[in-house]
């Protein structure tokens, strides 16, 4: 269990388990790993053919179970490999087996890189960075142990190499963001509104509905509810969009900020998810973009496009008129927007009790909105309601649910009073990127609310969904996980070309301010730097000479071990394999008895390795000399292998 390789296998199994929604499969794989590691007191003799059966059974079982439970079936092979990993944990394994388990663990980590895109990826990455070197070290053999004559040297983390690799990774990530190297648009003719609504309305299924992935980023002042789809038809207990919408071309006018016109800029990260919908807030009077054609506006003030294309940097801009409101409805519209099922006596009594003596239409709507917010509970994953009588059950019994239930119930209650109402589906952009000022809109920001029409006033928005009333402390884990998820998705997952340009602008401005600040305090900064350098030099003087010498010897030993390992690999290719119980000198004796080629070079490399690994004296051979001998040995062995 203390083996780094075993822990890396566990990390891979967790990644495979997270291919399904939720954590129960990951917990199941963790339990399987614990059983395989802790249960047998000694390795179990299992026929090697059993691994093939485990692979087939795991793959088929994973596929069938995933299909039965509505989970991801694309990684069924990974479940088969997971069972093979379990078998290998039970039975004794040689170096080849351990290499296979290492590769299988890497495959599972690759699966995790594919499906885990939220901040959990960072946790897995850090765990992998911590475990992989230890696993490789186990495969390479025992760690170096100094002889009694050597000063003990504590292994140090290679900060310089880590800083170099990390800097290169950041540089590549910054210079080549996602979408920058795209090769053009992929047509998306039409789109699918049903998939859009399914992920926005009822988030009980998890997955994309509660994902922190960013769909688009929006920038503008006084942003309101961002509309995507209007649900105006209520038939057989289900809301749906108007099947015969009155679509019209946008009558674009010249924007004027003095008339209350507001400008919005949008950067789309996921064009395919939007389909034909174009999320906007307010009444759009001017529009432009680079990924759609023929935008149309319907009577519900939502925008649709005839076609859209997936492009590397999809953007659109629009102006809204915040003062616009329709003062009248067509008779057909009024009739459709007030259609509702006949309320039961219990619902009528409930309405009477809640509204009391309030008679003014807007006040009645606000009263209902307030009652839902103060007396009901918001909960994701609430049980399904009786489709024959959902309103009664929701109002009188369950009194809890997600936003779609509140928007639907309020719209029906308003229609029962002769007030035209509809359910709006869209987003709420309530968080702002503190660096760029853009507001990222994520899958989990999807929302439903109610809009009602009043004579002489027009359409008004009502949000009956209860807000969270619980006060969270500063140390609340849920709050910190949400912040970590937000930062990861905004600054890492959705980093693309526009984000790169925004980062360059902010970075340039910040560098200018920092340079000015440093210039004003140049004297103090110079003195502080001099003190810091003096401290570093003083600490360097405190290092004992024997410790310095031991560190240098450790570096030479690392090179000698690498050279000796490369020599063994070269001999293995022509049939000379060192047995695990053989010492380096015993293996060299076998080479002499077999009259192996390149014997003199092998003697030099072996003696150099043994002197540094086991001897108290320094090797007489210089490192370039050993490297030259290794080059000659590999050439001679290659030539002998061809004969």
C-alpha positions as CSV (number, residue, x, y, z in Angstrom):
1,X,0.0,0.0,0.0
2,X,3.0,2.3,0.6
3,X,4.2,1.6,-2.9
4,X,4.1,4.7,-5.1
5,X,3.2,2.5,-8.1
6,X,0.2,1.1,-6.2
7,X,-1.0,4.6,-5.3
8,X,-0.6,5.6,-9.0
9,X,-2.8,2.7,-9.9
10,X,-5.4,3.9,-7.5
11,X,-5.2,7.4,-9.0
12,X,-5.8,5.9,-12.4
13,X,-8.8,3.9,-11.1
14,X,-10.3,7.1,-9.7
15,X,-9.9,8.8,-13.1
16,X,-11.7,5.8,-14.7
17,X,-14.4,5.9,-12.1
18,X,-15.1,9.6,-12.7
19,X,-16.1,8.9,-16.3
20,X,-19.5,8.2,-14.8
21,X,-21.6,11.0,-13.3
22,X,-21.2,11.2,-9.5
23,X,-18.6,9.5,-7.3
24,X,-20.1,6.1,-6.5
25,X,-18.1,4.3,-9.2
26,X,-14.9,6.0,-8.1
27,X,-15.6,4.8,-4.5
28,X,-16.3,1.3,-5.8
29,X,-12.9,1.2,-7.6
30,X,-11.3,2.5,-4.4
31,X,-12.8,-0.3,-2.4
32,X,-11.7,-2.8,-5.1
33,X,-8.1,-1.4,-4.8
34,X,-8.1,-1.7,-1.0
35,X,-9.3,-5.3,-1.2
36,X,-6.6,-6.2,-3.7
37,X,-3.8,-4.5,-1.7
38,X,-4.8,-5.4,1.9
39,X,-6.6,-8.7,1.7
40,X,-4.1,-11.3,0.5
41,X,-1.3,-11.9,3.0
42,X,0.9,-13.2,0.2
43,X,0.6,-13.0,-3.6
44,X,-2.1,-15.1,-5.2
45,X,-1.1,-17.5,-8.0
46,X,-3.5,-16.5,-10.8
47,X,-3.0,-17.9,-14.4
48,X,-2.0,-15.3,-16.8
49,X,-4.8,-16.2,-19.2
50,X,-7.2,-15.0,-16.5
51,X,-6.1,-11.4,-17.3
52,X,-7.6,-11.8,-20.8
53,X,-10.9,-12.9,-19.3
54,X,-10.8,-10.0,-16.9
55,X,-10.2,-7.6,-19.8
56,X,-13.1,-8.9,-21.8
57,X,-15.5,-9.2,-18.8
58,X,-14.7,-5.7,-17.6
59,X,-15.1,-4.1,-21.0
60,X,-18.4,-5.8,-21.8
61,X,-19.7,-5.3,-18.2
62,X,-18.7,-1.7,-18.2
63,X,-20.4,-1.0,-21.5
64,X,-23.7,-2.8,-20.6
65,X,-23.9,-1.2,-17.2
66,X,-23.1,2.3,-18.6
67,X,-25.8,1.8,-21.2
68,X,-28.3,0.6,-18.6
69,X,-27.7,3.5,-16.2
70,X,-27.4,6.2,-18.9
71,X,-23.7,6.7,-18.3
72,X,-20.8,7.3,-20.7
73,X,-20.1,4.2,-22.7
74,X,-17.1,5.5,-24.7
75,X,-14.5,4.4,-22.1
76,X,-15.7,0.8,-21.6
77,X,-12.3,-0.6,-22.4
78,X,-10.9,1.4,-19.4
79,X,-13.2,-0.7,-17.1
80,X,-11.6,-3.9,-18.6
81,X,-8.1,-2.5,-17.9
82,X,-9.2,-1.6,-14.4
83,X,-10.0,-5.3,-13.7
84,X,-6.7,-6.3,-15.2
85,X,-5.0,-3.9,-12.8
86,X,-6.9,-5.5,-9.9
87,X,-5.7,-9.0,-11.0
88,X,-2.1,-7.8,-11.3
89,X,-2.3,-6.3,-7.8
90,X,-3.2,-9.8,-6.4
91,X,-0.6,-12.0,-8.1
92,X,3.2,-11.7,-8.0
93,X,4.6,-9.6,-10.8
94,X,8.0,-9.2,-12.4
95,X,9.5,-6.1,-13.9
96,X,7.5,-6.6,-17.1
97,X,4.2,-6.8,-15.2
98,X,5.0,-3.6,-13.3
99,X,5.8,-1.8,-16.6
100,X,2.4,-2.9,-17.9
101,X,0.6,-1.7,-14.8
102,X,2.5,1.7,-15.1
103,X,1.4,2.1,-18.7
104,X,-2.2,1.1,-17.8
105,X,-2.2,3.7,-15.0
106,X,-1.1,6.3,-17.6
107,X,-3.9,5.3,-19.9
108,X,-6.4,5.8,-17.0
109,X,-4.8,9.2,-16.3
110,X,-5.3,10.1,-20.0
111,X,-8.9,9.2,-19.6
112,X,-9.1,11.6,-16.7
113,X,-7.5,14.3,-18.8
114,X,-10.3,13.8,-21.3
115,X,-13.4,13.8,-19.1
116,X,-12.4,15.8,-16.0
117,X,-12.3,19.5,-17.0
118,X,-13.2,21.2,-13.7
119,X,-10.8,22.1,-10.9
120,X,-10.6,18.4,-9.8
121,X,-8.2,18.0,-12.7
122,X,-5.7,20.2,-10.9
123,X,-5.8,17.9,-7.9
124,X,-5.2,14.8,-10.1
125,X,-2.4,16.6,-11.9
126,X,-0.6,17.4,-8.6
127,X,-1.1,13.8,-7.3
128,X,0.3,12.5,-10.6
129,X,3.3,14.8,-10.5
130,X,4.0,13.6,-6.9
131,X,3.5,9.8,-7.6
132,X,5.0,9.3,-11.1
133,X,8.7,9.9,-10.1
134,X,8.3,7.5,-7.2
135,X,6.8,4.8,-9.4
136,X,9.6,5.2,-12.0
137,X,12.1,5.0,-9.2
138,X,10.6,1.7,-8.0
139,X,11.0,0.3,-11.5
140,X,14.6,1.5,-11.8
141,X,15.6,-0.4,-8.6
142,X,16.6,0.4,-5.1
143,X,17.5,4.0,-4.2
144,X,21.1,4.9,-3.9
145,X,22.5,4.3,-0.5
146,X,25.8,6.0,0.4
147,X,28.6,3.9,1.8
148,X,29.8,4.6,5.4
149,X,32.7,6.6,4.2
150,X,30.3,9.1,2.4
151,X,28.5,11.9,4.2
152,X,24.8,11.3,4.2
153,X,23.0,13.4,1.7
154,X,19.3,14.1,1.8
155,X,17.6,13.8,-1.5
156,X,16.6,17.3,-2.8
157,X,13.8,18.2,-5.1
158,X,15.1,19.4,-8.5
159,X,13.6,22.9,-8.2
160,X,15.6,24.1,-11.2
161,X,14.3,21.4,-13.5
162,X,10.8,21.8,-12.2
163,X,10.9,25.6,-12.7
164,X,12.2,25.1,-16.3
165,X,9.4,22.6,-17.2
166,X,6.7,24.6,-15.5
167,X,7.8,27.8,-17.3
168,X,7.8,26.0,-20.6
169,X,4.4,24.6,-20.0
170,X,3.0,28.1,-19.1
171,X,4.7,29.6,-22.1
172,X,3.1,27.1,-24.5
173,X,-0.3,27.4,-22.8
174,X,-0.1,31.2,-23.1
175,X,1.2,31.4,-26.7
176,X,-1.0,28.6,-28.2
177,X,-4.4,28.9,-26.5
178,X,-7.3,26.6,-27.3
179,X,-8.9,27.6,-30.7
180,X,-5.9,29.7,-31.9
181,X,-4.8,27.0,-34.3
182,X,-8.3,26.1,-35.5
183,X,-8.6,25.4,-39.2
184,X,-11.9,27.1,-40.0
185,X,-15.6,26.6,-39.4
186,X,-17.6,23.4,-39.1
187,X,-21.1,24.0,-40.3
188,X,-23.9,23.6,-37.8
189,X,-27.1,23.9,-39.8
190,X,-30.1,24.4,-37.6
191,X,-29.0,23.2,-34.1
192,X,-31.0,21.5,-31.5
193,X,-33.2,23.4,-29.0
194,X,-34.3,20.4,-27.1
195,X,-30.8,19.6,-25.9
196,X,-30.3,23.2,-24.9
197,X,-33.5,23.2,-22.9
198,X,-32.8,19.8,-21.3
199,X,-29.4,21.0,-19.9
200,X,-30.9,24.4,-18.7
201,X,-34.2,23.4,-17.1
202,X,-33.8,20.4,-14.9
203,X,-30.2,19.9,-13.7
204,X,-31.0,16.7,-11.8
205,X,-28.9,14.5,-14.1
206,X,-25.6,16.2,-13.3
207,X,-23.1,16.3,-16.1
208,X,-23.2,19.5,-18.2
209,X,-26.2,20.9,-16.4
210,X,-24.1,21.6,-13.3
211,X,-20.8,21.9,-15.0
212,X,-18.5,24.9,-14.4
213,X,-17.6,25.0,-18.1
214,X,-18.1,28.4,-19.7
215,X,-20.5,28.7,-22.6
216,X,-19.9,32.3,-23.4
217,X,-18.5,35.5,-21.8
218,X,-20.5,38.8,-21.9
219,X,-19.5,42.4,-21.1
220,X,-21.8,45.3,-20.5
221,X,-23.4,47.6,-17.9
222,X,-26.6,46.8,-16.1
223,X,-27.0,43.3,-17.5
224,X,-30.3,41.7,-16.8
225,X,-31.7,38.2,-17.4
226,X,-30.1,36.8,-20.6
227,X,-32.9,35.2,-22.7
228,X,-32.4,32.1,-24.8
229,X,-35.8,30.4,-25.3
230,X,-39.3,31.5,-24.5
231,X,-41.8,28.8,-23.5
232,X,-45.3,30.0,-24.2
233,X,-47.3,26.9,-24.9
234,X,-48.6,24.7,-22.0
235,X,-50.0,21.4,-23.3
236,X,-50.7,18.3,-21.2
237,X,-48.6,19.4,-18.3
238,X,-45.6,20.3,-20.4
239,X,-44.1,23.7,-21.5
240,X,-42.8,24.1,-25.0
241,X,-41.7,26.9,-27.4
242,X,-44.2,28.4,-29.8
243,X,-44.4,26.1,-32.8
244,X,-45.5,29.0,-35.1
245,X,-43.4,31.9,-34.0
246,X,-43.7,35.2,-35.8
247,X,-40.1,35.7,-36.9
248,X,-39.0,39.0,-38.4
249,X,-35.7,40.4,-39.5
250,X,-34.0,42.8,-37.1
251,X,-34.8,46.4,-38.0
252,X,-31.4,47.7,-37.1
253,X,-31.3,51.3,-35.9
254,X,-28.5,53.6,-35.0
255,X,-27.7,53.2,-31.3
256,X,-27.8,56.2,-29.0
257,X,-26.6,55.9,-25.4
258,X,-28.6,59.1,-24.5
259,X,-31.8,57.1,-25.3
260,X,-31.0,54.3,-22.9
261,X,-29.3,52.0,-25.5
262,X,-26.8,49.6,-23.9
263,X,-23.9,47.9,-25.6
264,X,-23.0,44.3,-25.0
265,X,-20.1,42.2,-26.3
266,X,-20.1,38.4,-26.3
267,X,-17.4,35.8,-26.8
268,X,-18.8,32.3,-27.4
269,X,-16.8,29.3,-26.1
270,X,-19.4,26.6,-27.1
271,X,-21.3,27.5,-30.3
272,X,-22.7,23.9,-30.7
273,X,-24.5,24.1,-27.4
274,X,-26.4,27.3,-28.4
275,X,-27.8,25.7,-31.5
276,X,-30.0,28.3,-33.2
277,X,-30.5,30.4,-30.1
278,X,-28.6,33.7,-29.6
279,X,-28.7,34.7,-25.9
280,X,-29.4,38.4,-25.4
281,X,-30.9,40.6,-22.7
282,X,-33.5,43.3,-23.5
283,X,-34.9,44.4,-26.9
284,X,-32.1,44.1,-29.5
285,X,-31.8,47.1,-31.9
286,X,-28.4,46.4,-33.5
287,X,-26.5,43.2,-33.9
288,X,-23.3,41.9,-35.5
289,X,-21.2,38.6,-35.3
290,X,-18.9,36.2,-37.1
291,X,-20.4,32.8,-36.7
292,X,-24.1,33.0,-37.8
293,X,-26.2,34.1,-40.7
294,X,-29.7,35.7,-41.0
295,X,-30.6,36.5,-37.4
296,X,-34.3,36.7,-36.7
297,X,-36.3,38.1,-33.8
298,X,-39.6,36.7,-32.6
299,X,-42.5,38.3,-30.7
300,X,-41.0,37.1,-27.4
301,X,-37.8,39.2,-27.9
302,X,-35.6,36.2,-28.3
303,X,-33.2,35.8,-31.3
304,X,-32.7,32.9,-33.6
305,X,-30.3,32.3,-36.4
306,X,-30.8,30.4,-39.6
307,X,-27.4,28.7,-39.4
308,X,-24.2,28.9,-37.3
309,X,-20.6,27.6,-37.7
310,X,-18.0,26.6,-35.1
311,X,-15.1,29.0,-35.5
312,X,-12.0,29.5,-33.4
313,X,-13.0,32.9,-32.0
314,X,-16.8,33.2,-32.2
315,X,-18.0,36.7,-31.1
316,X,-21.1,38.8,-31.5
317,X,-22.1,42.3,-30.3
318,X,-25.4,43.9,-29.9
319,X,-27.2,47.0,-28.6
320,X,-30.4,46.9,-26.5
321,X,-33.1,49.4,-25.9
322,X,-33.9,49.3,-22.2
323,X,-36.9,51.5,-22.5
324,X,-38.7,49.4,-25.1
325,X,-41.8,47.5,-24.1
326,X,-44.8,46.3,-26.1
327,X,-47.9,48.1,-24.9
328,X,-50.4,45.7,-26.6
329,X,-50.8,42.1,-27.5
330,X,-52.6,40.5,-30.5
331,X,-55.8,38.7,-29.6
332,X,-54.3,35.4,-30.6
333,X,-51.3,36.0,-28.4
334,X,-53.4,37.0,-25.5
335,X,-55.5,33.8,-25.8
336,X,-52.4,31.6,-26.1
337,X,-50.6,33.3,-23.2
338,X,-53.6,32.8,-20.8
339,X,-54.3,29.2,-21.6
340,X,-54.1,27.0,-18.5
341,X,-55.6,23.8,-17.0
342,X,-58.7,24.1,-14.8
343,X,-57.5,24.7,-11.2
344,X,-58.6,22.3,-8.5
345,X,-60.6,23.7,-5.5
346,X,-57.5,23.2,-3.4
347,X,-55.4,25.4,-5.6
348,X,-58.1,28.1,-5.8
349,X,-58.3,28.1,-2.0
350,X,-54.5,28.3,-1.8
351,X,-54.5,31.3,-4.1
352,X,-57.2,33.0,-2.0
353,X,-55.2,32.4,1.2
354,X,-51.9,33.8,-0.3
355,X,-53.3,36.9,-2.1
356,X,-55.9,37.9,0.5
357,X,-57.3,41.3,-0.4
358,X,-54.6,42.3,-3.0
359,X,-56.4,43.2,-6.2
360,X,-53.9,45.2,-8.4
361,X,-52.4,42.7,-11.0
362,X,-48.8,43.7,-10.6
363,X,-49.1,43.6,-6.8
364,X,-50.7,40.1,-7.0
365,X,-47.8,38.9,-9.1
366,X,-45.3,40.3,-6.7
367,X,-47.2,38.8,-3.7
368,X,-47.0,35.3,-5.3
369,X,-43.3,35.8,-6.1
370,X,-42.6,36.8,-2.5
371,X,-44.6,33.9,-1.1
372,X,-42.5,31.3,-3.1
373,X,-39.2,32.9,-2.1
374,X,-40.0,33.0,1.6
375,X,-42.0,29.7,2.1
376,X,-40.6,27.2,-0.4
377,X,-37.1,25.6,-0.8
378,X,-34.8,25.5,-3.7
379,X,-33.4,22.0,-4.3
380,X,-31.7,20.3,-7.2
381,X,-32.8,16.7,-7.8
382,X,-36.3,17.1,-6.2
383,X,-38.5,14.1,-6.9
384,X,-40.7,14.0,-10.0
385,X,-44.2,15.3,-9.7
386,X,-47.4,13.6,-10.7
387,X,-47.8,14.7,-14.3
388,X,-51.6,14.5,-14.1
389,X,-51.7,17.1,-11.3
390,X,-48.2,18.6,-10.8
391,X,-49.3,22.0,-9.6
392,X,-51.4,20.7,-6.7
393,X,-48.6,18.4,-5.5
394,X,-45.9,21.1,-5.8
395,X,-48.0,23.8,-4.0
396,X,-49.6,21.7,-1.3
397,X,-47.1,18.9,-0.6
398,X,-43.5,18.9,-1.8
399,X,-42.9,22.7,-1.7
400,X,-39.4,22.3,-3.1
401,X,-37.7,22.0,-6.5
402,X,-35.5,23.6,-9.1
403,X,-36.0,26.9,-10.9
404,X,-38.1,25.5,-13.7
405,X,-40.8,24.4,-11.2
406,X,-41.1,27.9,-9.7
407,X,-41.2,29.6,-13.1
408,X,-43.8,27.2,-14.4
409,X,-46.0,27.4,-11.3
410,X,-45.9,31.2,-11.1
411,X,-46.8,31.4,-14.9
412,X,-49.8,29.1,-14.5
413,X,-51.0,30.9,-11.4
414,X,-50.9,34.2,-13.2
415,X,-52.7,32.8,-16.2
416,X,-55.4,31.6,-13.9
417,X,-56.0,35.2,-13.0
418,X,-56.2,36.3,-16.6
419,X,-52.6,37.7,-16.7
420,X,-50.6,36.7,-19.9
421,X,-47.5,34.9,-18.8
422,X,-44.6,32.8,-20.2
423,X,-41.6,30.9,-18.9
424,X,-38.2,32.3,-20.0
425,X,-35.2,30.0,-20.2
426,X,-31.7,31.6,-20.2
427,X,-28.9,32.6,-17.9
428,X,-27.9,34.8,-15.0
429,X,-24.4,36.3,-15.2
430,X,-23.8,37.1,-11.6
431,X,-20.0,36.7,-11.4
432,X,-17.3,38.9,-12.9
433,X,-13.8,38.1,-13.9
434,X,-11.9,40.6,-11.7
435,X,-8.9,40.7,-14.1
436,X,-10.7,41.4,-17.4
437,X,-14.2,42.6,-16.4
438,X,-16.0,40.0,-18.5
439,X,-18.8,38.0,-17.0
440,X,-18.4,34.2,-17.7
441,X,-21.7,32.4,-18.2
442,X,-21.4,28.7,-17.3
443,X,-23.7,25.7,-17.7
444,X,-24.6,25.9,-14.1
445,X,-25.7,29.6,-14.6
446,X,-28.7,28.4,-16.6
447,X,-32.0,29.7,-15.1
448,X,-35.7,29.9,-15.6
449,X,-38.0,32.8,-14.6
450,X,-41.4,34.1,-15.4
451,X,-42.4,37.1,-17.5
452,X,-45.9,38.5,-17.3
453,X,-47.6,41.2,-19.4
454,X,-49.7,44.0,-18.0
455,X,-51.9,46.5,-19.8
456,X,-50.2,49.8,-20.2
457,X,-46.9,48.5,-18.8
458,X,-45.8,45.7,-21.0
459,X,-43.6,42.7,-20.0
460,X,-42.2,42.4,-16.5
461,X,-39.9,39.8,-15.1
462,X,-40.6,37.8,-11.9
463,X,-38.2,35.3,-10.3
464,X,-40.0,33.0,-7.8
465,X,-37.0,30.8,-7.2
466,X,-36.0,31.0,-3.5
467,X,-32.6,32.3,-2.8
468,X,-30.2,30.6,-0.4
469,X,-30.9,31.8,3.1
470,X,-28.1,29.9,4.9
471,X,-25.2,32.1,5.8
472,X,-21.8,30.5,5.0
473,X,-18.7,31.2,7.1
474,X,-15.4,32.3,5.6
475,X,-14.1,28.7,5.9
476,X,-17.0,26.9,4.4
477,X,-15.6,24.2,2.1
478,X,-18.5,24.5,-0.4
479,X,-17.7,28.2,-1.0
480,X,-14.0,27.5,-1.6
481,X,-14.7,24.6,-3.9
482,X,-17.0,26.9,-5.9
483,X,-14.4,29.6,-6.1
484,X,-11.7,27.1,-7.2
485,X,-14.1,25.7,-9.8
486,X,-14.8,29.2,-11.1
487,X,-11.1,30.2,-11.3
488,X,-10.1,26.9,-13.0
489,X,-12.8,27.1,-15.7
490,X,-12.5,30.8,-16.4
491,X,-8.7,31.1,-16.4
492,X,-7.6,27.7,-17.6
493,X,-10.2,25.6,-19.4
494,X,-11.7,28.4,-21.4
495,X,-8.4,30.2,-22.2
496,X,-8.6,31.0,-26.0
497,X,-7.5,33.6,-28.5
498,X,-9.7,36.5,-27.1
499,X,-8.6,35.6,-23.6
500,X,-5.0,35.7,-24.7
501,X,-5.4,39.2,-26.1
502,X,-7.2,40.3,-23.0
503,X,-4.4,38.9,-20.9
504,X,-1.8,40.6,-23.0
505,X,-3.6,44.0,-22.5
506,X,-4.0,43.6,-18.8
507,X,-0.4,42.3,-18.4
508,X,1.0,45.3,-20.3
509,X,-1.0,47.7,-18.2
510,X,0.0,46.0,-15.0
511,X,3.7,45.9,-16.0
512,X,3.6,49.6,-16.7
513,X,2.1,50.3,-13.3
514,X,4.6,48.0,-11.6
515,X,7.6,49.6,-13.4
516,X,6.4,53.0,-12.3
517,X,6.0,51.8,-8.7
518,X,9.5,50.3,-8.7
519,X,11.0,53.4,-10.3
520,X,9.7,55.5,-7.4
521,X,11.2,53.1,-4.9
522,X,14.4,52.2,-6.6
523,X,16.7,53.1,-3.7
524,X,14.8,50.9,-1.2
525,X,14.5,48.0,-3.6
526,X,18.2,48.1,-4.4
527,X,19.1,48.0,-0.7
528,X,16.6,45.1,-0.1
529,X,18.1,43.1,-3.1
530,X,21.7,43.7,-1.7
531,X,20.6,42.3,1.7
532,X,19.0,39.3,0.1
533,X,22.1,38.5,-2.0
534,X,24.2,38.8,1.2
535,X,22.0,36.3,3.0
536,X,22.2,33.9,0.1
537,X,26.0,34.1,-0.1
538,X,26.3,33.7,3.7
539,X,24.2,30.6,3.6
540,X,26.2,29.1,0.8
541,X,29.4,29.5,2.9
542,X,27.8,27.5,5.7
543,X,27.6,24.3,3.5
544,X,30.3,21.9,4.7
545,X,32.9,20.8,2.1
546,X,32.1,17.1,2.7
547,X,28.4,17.7,2.0
548,X,29.4,19.5,-1.3
549,X,31.6,16.6,-2.2
550,X,28.9,14.1,-1.4
551,X,26.4,16.0,-3.6
552,X,28.9,16.0,-6.5
553,X,29.5,12.2,-6.0
554,X,25.7,11.7,-6.1
555,X,25.4,13.4,-9.4
556,X,28.3,11.4,-10.8
557,X,26.7,8.2,-9.5
558,X,23.4,9.1,-11.2
559,X,25.2,9.5,-14.6
560,X,27.1,6.2,-14.0
561,X,23.9,4.3,-13.1
562,X,22.3,5.6,-16.3
563,X,25.3,4.6,-18.4
564,X,25.3,1.1,-16.8
565,X,21.6,0.7,-17.4
566,X,22.0,1.7,-21.1
567,X,24.8,-0.9,-21.4
568,X,22.5,-3.7,-20.0
569,X,19.8,-2.7,-22.4
570,X,22.2,-3.0,-25.3
571,X,23.3,-6.4,-24.2
572,X,19.7,-7.6,-23.8
573,X,19.0,-6.9,-27.4
574,X,21.6,-9.6,-28.5
575,X,20.5,-12.1,-25.8
576,X,22.8,-11.3,-22.8
577,X,20.4,-10.7,-19.9
578,X,21.5,-10.0,-16.4
579,X,19.6,-12.1,-13.8
580,X,18.1,-10.2,-10.9
581,X,20.3,-12.0,-8.3
582,X,23.5,-11.3,-10.2
583,X,25.9,-8.6,-9.1
584,X,27.5,-6.4,-11.8
585,X,30.8,-8.2,-11.4
586,X,29.1,-11.7,-11.7
587,X,27.4,-10.5,-14.9
588,X,30.7,-9.2,-16.2
589,X,32.2,-12.7,-15.5
590,X,29.4,-14.3,-17.6
591,X,30.2,-11.9,-20.5
592,X,33.9,-13.0,-20.3
593,X,33.0,-16.7,-20.3
594,X,30.7,-16.2,-23.3
595,X,33.3,-14.2,-25.2
596,X,30.8,-11.4,-25.6
597,X,31.7,-8.6,-28.0
598,X,32.8,-5.2,-26.8
599,X,34.2,-6.8,-23.6
600,X,36.8,-4.1,-22.8
601,X,34.2,-1.4,-23.0
602,X,31.8,-3.4,-20.8
603,X,34.7,-3.8,-18.2
604,X,35.3,0.0,-18.2
605,X,31.6,0.9,-17.7
606,X,31.1,-1.8,-15.0
607,X,34.2,-0.8,-13.0
608,X,33.3,2.9,-13.2
609,X,29.7,2.1,-11.9
610,X,30.9,-0.2,-9.2
611,X,33.6,2.3,-8.0
612,X,31.0,5.0,-7.5
613,X,28.2,2.7,-6.2
614,X,30.0,0.4,-3.9
615,X,33.6,1.6,-3.6
616,X,35.1,4.1,-1.2
617,X,37.6,5.4,-3.8
618,X,36.8,7.6,-6.7
619,X,36.7,6.0,-10.2
620,X,39.8,6.5,-12.2
621,X,37.8,6.9,-15.5
622,X,36.6,10.3,-16.5
623,X,32.9,10.6,-17.5
624,X,33.6,11.5,-21.2
625,X,35.8,8.4,-21.4
626,X,32.9,6.2,-20.1
627,X,30.4,7.9,-22.5
628,X,32.8,7.2,-25.4
629,X,33.1,3.6,-24.4
630,X,29.3,3.2,-24.2
631,X,29.0,4.7,-27.7
632,X,31.5,2.2,-29.1
633,X,29.9,-0.7,-27.2
634,X,26.4,0.0,-28.7
635,X,27.9,0.3,-32.2
636,X,29.8,-3.1,-31.8
637,X,26.7,-4.8,-30.4
638,X,24.5,-3.5,-33.2
639,X,26.9,-4.8,-35.8
640,X,27.1,-8.2,-34.1
641,X,23.3,-8.4,-33.9
642,X,23.0,-8.0,-37.6
643,X,25.3,-11.0,-38.3
